[in-house]
């Protein structure tokens, strides 16, 4: 490798991923969609549990013999199972909502970072190796060339 090719190689190694790969990685951020799927699953589980609880409460309110008999534990067992399904479903809804919010924040910060990076582009170029450098730099970070004021 010659001087400028070596400098370019190390410049890419130091900076990490090139911007095109970074953009692809950000596009793969699917937290919002995953959170929405989890939220829907939790809502379905909660609705199933809630429907069972409402059925038991209506049975008790109508003073049905099968619901109020002390010997019949079937409805009480079903009520407790439905209550647990409702609790689990609502917990899953909460987890899905938190993941969705995290995905929204992540996407927003990624866009904000890209906008800030675009607005803060360096206006100086090293005359020796052609690397863009910050305006406040006194030396090129790649080749070490002293930059003029």
PAZAPA-4460 file (N, C-alpha, C; in steps of 0.05 Angstrom, whole numbers, plus 32768, in hexadecimal, padded with zeros to 4 digits):
% residues 149
    n_x    n_y    n_z   ca_x   ca_y   ca_z    c_x    c_y    c_z   seq   type   mol
   8011   7FE8   8000   8000   8000   8000   8011   8019   8000     1      X     A
   8009   802C   7FF0   8018   8045   7FEF   800E   8058   8005     2      X     A
   8019   806F   8008   8014   8081   801E   7FF6   8089   8020     3      X     A
   7FEA   8093   800A   7FCF   809C   800C   7FBB   8085   800F     4      X     A
   7FC1   806E   8003   7FB0   8057   8006   7FB1   804C   8022     5      X     A
   7FC9   804D   802E   7FCC   8044   804A   7FBD   8057   805D     6      X     A
   7FC0   8071   8058   7FB1   8085   8068   7F93   8081   8066     7      X     A
   7F8A   807C   804E   7F6D   8077   804A   7F64   805E   8058     8      X     A
   7F74   8049   8057   7F6D   8030   8064   7F6B   8034   8082     9      X     A
   7F7E   8042   808E   7F7D   8046   80AB   7F67   805A   80B3    10      X     A
   7F61   806D   80A2   7F4C   8080   80A7   7F31   8070   80A9    11      X     A
   7F2C   805E   8097   7F13   804E   8098   7F13   803B   80B1    12      X     A
   7F2A   8030   80B8   7F2C   801F   80CF   7F27   802E   80E9    13      X     A
   7F31   8047   80EB   7F2E   8057   8103   7F11   8060   8106    14      X     A
   7F05   8068   80F0   7EEA   8073   80F2   7ED5   805D   80F6    15      X     A
   7EDC   8045   80F1   7EC8   802F   80F4   7EBA   802A   80DA    16      X     A
   7EA0   8025   80DC   7E90   801F   80C4   7E8F   8037   80B2    17      X     A
   7E91   8033   8098   7E8B   8049   8085   7E6D   8051   8088    18      X     A
   7E67   8068   8080   7E4C   8073   8085   7E36   8062   8077    19      X     A
   7E3C   8055   8060   7E27   8045   8053   7E20   802D   8064    20      X     A
   7E34   8020   8070   7E2E   8009   8081   7E20   8012   809A    21      X     A
   7E27   8029   80A5   7E1A   8034   80BD   7DFC   8039   80B7    22      X     A
   7DF7   8045   80A0   7DDB   804A   8098   7DCB   8030   8096    23      X     A
   7DD7   801B   808B   7DC9   8002   808A   7DC4   7FF6   80A5    24      X     A
   7DD7   7FFA   80B8   7DD3   7FF0   80D3   7DBC   7FFF   80E0    25      X     A
   7DBA   8019   80DC   7DA4   8029   80E8   7D89   8021   80DB    26      X     A
   7D89   801A   80C2   7D70   8012   80B5   7D66   7FF8   80C0    27      X     A
   7D78   7FE8   80CB   7D70   7FCE   80D6   7D66   7FD1   80F3    28      X     A
   7D65   7FE9   80FE   7D5B   7FED   8118   7D3C   7FEA   8117    29      X     A
   7D33   7FD4   8120   7D16   7FCD   811E   7D09   7FCC   8139    30      X     A
   7D14   7FDB   814D   7D09   7FD9   8167   7CEB   7FE2   8168    31      X     A
   7CE5   7FF6   8159   7CC9   8000   8159   7CB6   7FEA   814F    32      X     A
   7CBE   7FDD   8139   7CAC   7FC8   812E   7CAA   7FB0   8141    33      X     A
   7CC1   7FA9   814D   7CC1   7F92   8160   7CAF   7F99   8178    34      X     A
   7CB2   7FB2   8182   7CA1   7FBB   8199   7C84   7FBA   8192    35      X     A
   7C7D   7FC2   817A   7C61   7FC2   8171   7C56   7FA6   8170    36      X     A
   7C66   7F93   8167   7C5D   7F77   8166   7C59   7F6C   8182    37      X     A
   7C6B   7F72   8194   7C69   7F69   81B0   7C50   7F75   81BD    38      X     A
   7C4C   7F8F   81B7   7C35   7F9D   81C2   7C1B   7F90   81B9    39      X     A
   7C19   7F89   81A0   7C01   7F7C   8195   7BFC   7F61   81A2    40      X     A
   7C12   7F51   81A5   7C10   7F37   81B2   7C06   7F3A   81CE    41      X     A
   7C11   7F4D   81DD   7C08   7F52   81F8   7BEB   7F5B   81F9    42      X     A
   7BE2   7F6B   81E6   7BC7   7F74   81E6   7BB4   7F5D   81E1    43      X     A
   7BBB   7F4A   81CF   7BAA   7F33   81CA   7BA8   7F22   81E3    44      X     A
   7BBF   7F1D   81F1   7BBE   7F0D   8209   7BAD   7F1B   821E    45      X     A
   7BB0   7F35   8221   7BA1   7F44   8235   7B83   7F43   822E    46      X     A
   7B7C   7F45   8215   7B60   7F44   820D   7B54   7F28   8213    47      X     A
   7B63   7F13   820E   7B59   7EF9   8214   7B54   7EF6   8232    48      X     A
   7B68   7EFE   8242   7B65   7EFD   825F   7B4E   7F0F   8269    49      X     A
   7B4C   7F26   825E   7B37   7F39   8266   7B1B   7F2F   825F    50      X     A
   7B19   7F22   8248   7AFF   7F17   8240   7AF6   7F01   8253    51      X     A
   7B08   7EF0   825C   7B01   7EDB   826F   7AF9   7EE7   828A    52      X     A
   7B06   7EFC   8292   7AFF   7F09   82AC   7AE4   7F15   82AA    53      X     A
   7ADE   7F22   8294   7AC4   7F2F   8291   7AAE   7F1A   8291    54      X     A
   7AB3   7F03   8284   7A9F   7EED   8284   7A99   7EE3   82A0    55      X     A
   7AAE   7EE0   82B0   7AAA   7ED7   82CC   7A9B   7EEB   82DD    56      X     A
   7AA3   7F05   82D9   7A95   7F1A   82E9   7A78   7F1C   82E1    57      X     A
   7A72   7F19   82C8   7A56   7F19   82BF   7A46   7F01   82CB    58      X     A
   7A54   7EEB   82CC   7A47   7ED3   82D7   7A41   7ED7   82F5    59      X     A
   7A54   7EE2   8303   7A50   7EE7   8320   7A3A   7EFC   8324    60      X     A
   7A3A   7F11   8314   7A27   7F26   8316   7A0A   7F1C   8311    61      X     A
   7A08   7F09   8300   79ED   7EFE   82FA   79E5   7EE8   830E    62      X     A
   79F6   7EE4   8322   79F2   7ED0   8337   79ED   7EB4   832B    63      X     A
   79FD   7EAD   8317   79FA   7E93   830C   7A02   7E7E   8320    64      X     A
   79F3   7E68   8321   79F8   7E53   8334   7A14   7E46   8331    65      X     A
   7A1C   7E44   8318   7A36   7E37   8312   7A4D   7E49   831C    66      X     A
   7A49   7E63   831C   7A5E   7E76   8324   7A60   7E79   8342    67      X     A
   7A4A   7E78   834F   7A4A   7E7F   836C   7A4A   7E67   837E    68      X     A
   7A48   7E4F   8373   7A49   7E37   8384   7A64   7E34   8391    69      X     A
   7A64   7E2E   83AA   7A7E   7E2B   83B8   7A8D   7E12   83B0    70      X     A
   7A7F   7DFE   83A7   7A8C   7DE6   839E   7A98   7DE8   8383    71      X     A
   7A8F   7DFB   8373   7A9A   7DFE   8358   7AB2   7E11   8358    72      X     A
   7AC9   7E06   8354   7AE1   7E17   8353   7AEA   7E1B   8337    73      X     A
   7ADB   7E11   8324   7AE3   7E14   8308   7AE4   7E31   8300    74      X     A
   7ACF   7E40   8306   7ACF   7E5C   82FE   7AE4   7E6D   830D    75      X     A
   7AE9   7E66   8325   7AFD   7E75   8334   7B19   7E70   8328    76      X     A
   7B1E   7E57   8321   7B38   7E50   8314   7B3B   7E5E   82FA    77      X     A
   7B25   7E5E   82EA   7B26   7E6C   82D0   7B2A   7E8A   82D4    78      X     A
   7B1C   7E95   82E8   7B1F   7EB2   82EE   7B3C   7EB8   82F5    79      X     A
   7B49   7EA8   8306   7B65   7EAD   830D   7B77   7EAA   82F5    80      X     A
   7B72   7E97   82E4   7B83   7E93   82CC   7B7F   7EAB   82B9    81      X     A
   7B67   7EB4   82B6   7B62   7ECB   82A5   7B6E   7EE4   82B0    82      X     A
   7B6D   7EE7   82CB   7B7A   7EFE   82D8   7B98   7EFE   82D3    83      X     A
   7BA4   7EE7   82D4   7BC1   7EE5   82CE   7BC7   7EEB   82B1    84      X     A
   7BB6   7EE1   829F   7BBA   7EE8   8283   7BB8   7F05   827E    85      X     A
   7BA5   7F12   828B   7BA2   7F2F   8288   7BBB   7F3D   8292    86      X     A
   7BC5   7F35   82A9   7BDD   7F41   82B5   7BF5   7F3D   82A3    87      X     A
   7BF9   7F25   8299   7C10   7F1F   8287   7C0D   7F2F   826D    88      X     A
   7BF5   7F30   8262   7BF0   7F3E   8249   7BF6   7F5C   824C    89      X     A
   7BED   7F68   8262   7BF3   7F84   8266   7C11   7F89   826B    90      X     A
   7C1F   7F76   8278   7C3C   7F79   827B   7C4A   7F77   8260    91      X     A
   7C41   7F66   824E   7C4C   7F64   8234   7C47   7F7D   8224    92      X     A
   7C2F   7F89   8227   7C29   7FA2   821A   7C3D   7FB8   8223    93      X     A
   7C42   7FB9   823D   7C55   7FCC   8248   7C71   7FC9   823C    94      X     A
   7C7A   7FB0   823B   7C95   7FAA   822F   7C95   7FB3   8212    95      X     A
   7C81   7FAC   8203   7C80   7FB4   81E7   7C80   7FD3   81E4    96      X     A
   7C72   7FE1   81F5   7C71   7FFE   81F4   7C8D   800A   81FA    97      X     A
   7C9B   7FFF   820D   7CB6   8008   8214   7CC9   8003   81FD    98      X     A
   7CC7   7FEC   81F0   7CD9   7FE7   81D9   7CD2   7FF9   81C2    99      X     A
   7CB9   7FFF   81BD   7CB1   8012   81A8   7CBC   802D   81AE   100      X     A
   7CBA   8036   81C6   7CC5   8051   81CD   7CE3   8051   81CA   101      X     A
   7CF1   803C   81D2   7D0E   803A   81CE   7D15   803B   81B1   102      X     A
   7D06   802D   81A0   7D0B   802E   8183   7D07   8049   8178   103      X     A
   7CF2   8057   8181   7CED   8072   8177   7D04   8085   817F   104      X     A
   7D0D   8083   8197   7D23   8094   81A1   7D3C   808E   8192   105      X     A
   7D42   8074   818D   7D5A   806D   817F   7D5A   8077   8162   106      X     A
   7D43   8075   8155   7D41   807F   8139   7D44   809D   8139   107      X     A
   7D38   80AB   814C   7D3A   80C8   814D   7D56   80D1   8151   108      X     A
   7D64   80C4   8164   7D80   80CC   816A   7D92   80C6   8152   109      X     A
   7D8D   80B0   8143   7D9D   80AA   812C   7D9A   80C0   8117   110      X     A
   7D81   80C8   8112   7D7C   80DD   80FE   7D88   80F8   8108   111      X     A
   7D86   80FD   8122   7D91   8116   812C   7DB0   8116   8129   112      X     A
   7DBC   80FF   812F   7DD9   80FD   812C   7DE2   8101   810F   113      X     A
   7DD3   80F6   80FC   7DD9   80FA   80E0   7DD6   8117   80D8   114      X     A
   7DC2   8124   80E2   7DBE   8141   80DC   7DD5   8152   80E7   115      X     A
   7DDC   814B   8100   7DF2   815A   810C   7E0C   8156   80FE   116      X     A
   7E11   813D   80F6   7E2A   8137   80E7   7E2B   8146   80CD   117      X     A
   7E14   8147   80BF   7E13   8156   80A6   7E18   8173   80AA   118      X     A
   7E0D   817F   80BF   7E10   819B   80C4   7E2C   81A3   80CE   119      X     A
   7E3B   818F   80D9   7E55   8195   80E4   7E6B   818B   80D2   120      X     A
   7E67   8189   80B8   7E7C   817F   80A7   7E94   8191   80A6   121      X     A
   7EAC   8186   80A7   7EC4   8196   80A8   7EC8   81A5   808D   122      X     A
   7ED3   81BC   808F   7ED6   81CD   8077   7EF3   81CD   806E   123      X     A
   7F05   81BF   807C   7F21   81BF   8075   7F29   81A4   806B   124      X     A
   7F3D   81A3   8058   7F48   818B   804D   7F66   818C   8050   125      X     A
   7F72   8176   8059   7F8F   8175   805C   7F9B   8176   8040   126      X     A
   7FAE   8189   803B   7FBA   818B   8020   7FCC   8174   8019   127      X     A
   7FD5   8165   802D   7FE8   814F   8028   7FD9   8135   8020   128      X     A
   7FC5   812D   8031   7FB8   8113   802C   7F9B   8116   8023   129      X     A
   7F8F   812E   8024   7F74   8132   801A   7F5E   812A   802E   130      X     A
   7F65   8125   8047   7F52   811D   805B   7F43   8136   8066   131      X     A
   7F29   8134   806A   7F1B   814A   8076   7F21   814B   8094   132      X     A
   7F27   8163   809E   7F2E   8167   80BA   7F1C   817D   80C5   133      X     A
   7F1A   817D   80E0   7F0A   8191   80ED   7F18   81AC   80EA   134      X     A
   7F09   81C1   80EA   7F15   81DC   80E7   7F27   81E4   80FE   135      X     A
   7F23   81D8   8115   7F33   81DF   812C   7F4D   81CF   812E   136      X     A
   7F51   81BB   811C   7F69   81AA   811D   7F81   81B9   8114   137      X     A
   7F98   81B4   8122   7FB1   81C0   811A   7FC1   81AD   810A   138      X     A
   7FBB   8192   810D   7FC9   817D   80FE   7FB5   816A   80F2   139      X     A
   7FBC   815E   80DC   7FAB   8149   80D0   7FAC   8130   80E1   140      X     A
   7F94   8125   80E7   7F94   810D   80F8   7F9D   80F4   80EA   141      X     A
   7FA0   80F5   80CF   7FA8   80DE   80BF   7FC6   80DE   80B9   142      X     A
   7FD0   80F4   80AD   7FEC   80F4   80A5   7FFD   8105   80B8   143      X     A
   7FF2   8115   80C9   8001   8125   80DC   800B   813F   80D0   144      X     A
   8003   8146   80B9   800B   815E   80AC   8002   8177   80BC   145      X     A
   8013   818A   80C0   800B   81A3   80CD   7FFA   81B3   80BB   146      X     A
   7FE3   81BB   80C5   7FD0   81CA   80B5   7FD4   81E8   80BA   147      X     A
   7FD1   81F8   80A5   7FD3   8215   80A7   7FBB   8221   80B5   148      X     A
   7FBE   8238   80BF   7FA9   8246   80CE   7F95   8251   80BB   149      X     A
***
